[in-house]
Amino acid sequence: MAKYVIGLVLAALAFEQLVGHKSELTEATLALRHLRWEWVLLGVAAEAGSFLAFAQVQRRSLRAGRADVAIGPMVAITLAAQSITNSLPAGSFIAPVYAFRQYRRRGADEAVALPAMLLAVTVTSTVPPTSSAVSVYDVVVAPAIGLQLAPLESQRCHW
């Protein structure tokens, strides 16, 4: 019974917030009417490419240590870790732990999972949070790191 009461109270608070911000919602609706969908689609494609490139960097670093993780699960880990980083107050500290555990769950030993996690943390923390820097990172830096790791993959070396 308490769950339902709490749910109703939360629903009432959400409704009150929506009514209180009705003018902002109206403005947002008007802005969405003038949205240029071709730019939205281009932005979504660029962001998807960014996540795929970053997931591939992590995947190749794991593969260099003989931990083969498919691209699908690696993209899921990348998206989840990014969501944790952006959603929780201490997300930037929790997300690497999450990624490390996911790497271990998928067969990477500690000697492989730790450098892969540190690479991900280093790459995400050294890029300034500006759109032009992120674009340069997406197009140049992430693929370059992946290409640098490619010879390691072919040599099948261990860390």
N, C-alpha and C positions, 0 to 999 in steps of 0.2 A: 504494500500500500504506500509506503514511504517513497518508493521509486516513482510512482505515478504522481504523487504530490510534487516531488522535486521536478519531474518532467513538465508538469503544468506550470509551475513557477518559472522555470527556464523559458518555456514557450511564451509566457506572458511578458517576461523581460525582453525577449527577442522582438515580440510584436510591438512593445512600447518603443524600442529603439528604432524600429522601422518607421513607425508613425512619427517619431521625433525627427527623423532625418528624411522626411518625405521630399523636401525640396532638393536635397542632394541626389536622391534616387531619380527624380524627374530630370535633373541636369544630366545624370549619367545616361538615362534613356535617350535623351536628345543627342548626346555625344555618340552613342552607339548607332544612331540612325545615319550619321555621317561618316561612319567607319569605312575605311578603304580596305576591303577584304583581301585584296591582293597583297597589301603590306602585312596584314595579319598572318596570312599563309606563308609569306616569305620569312617572317619572324619565327613562326612555329618551326618551319623547316630548318632555319639556322640554329635554333635552340636544340632541335633533335639531333642535328649534325654535331653540335657541341657535346652533347651527352654521349653520343656514339663514339666520338673521338676520345673522350676522357675514359669511357669504359674500355675502349680498345687499349689505351695506354696501360691501364691497370691489368687488363687481361694478359697483355704481353709480358708485363713484369712478373706476373704469376707463372706464365708459361715458361719463362726463362728458368724458373726453379722447378720445372716439371709438374706444375699444378695446372692442369688444363680445365678451364672453366669456359663454358659456352658463352657466346655474346649475349644471349637473352638473359640468363641469370646475372651476368655482370652489369648489364644496363639496369636491371631491377635493383641490384645492390647500390649502384651509383645514384639512381633516383631516390631510393630510400634514404641513403646517407645524406644526400643534399636536402631532402625534406626534413630530416632530423636537425640538420644544421640551421635551417631557416625557421623552424617551428618551435624549437625548445629554447628556453633561456640559456642553457649550457650546452646547446646542440653542437657547437664546434668542438666540444670535448667528448661528447657522447658518440657522435657519428664515426670517428675513427675506430672506436672500440667496437661499434656495430659492424663496420666493414671488416675489421680483423677477425671477428667471430664468424662472419659469413665466409671469409676466405678459408678459415680452418674447417668449417662445416663442409666445404666443397673440396676438401682434400689437400689443401696447402699446409705444410708443416710450419712451425713457428719461424724457422729460419727463412722461409719464403714469404709468409704472410706479413711479417713485420716490415721488411723493406718495401713491400708493395703498398702497405698502409702508409708508411712514412713518405713514399713518393707522392701518393695522393694528397696527403696533408701539405706537403711542401709545394706542390703545384697549385693547389687551391688557395694557399695562404700567401703566395708571392705575387699573385696577379692582383693589381689594384682594382677596386670595384667601380671602374668606369666602363661605359659601353664600348669606347674605342679600344681600351686595353683588352677587354674581354674578346672583342672581335679579332684583334691581332693574335691573342692567345689561341682562339678557336681555329684560326686559319693557319697559323705558323707554328706556334710552340708545341701544342699537343701532338700534331702529326710528326714534328721533328723528334720529339721524345720517343714516340712509337717507332720511328725509323731507326733511332739509335738503339732501341732494345731489340730490333729484328735480328741483328747478327747474334745476339746472345741466345735467341730462340733457336737459331740454326745450329749453334754450337752445343746446345743443351747443357750449358754450364750451370753449376750450383752457386748459390751465394753462401 
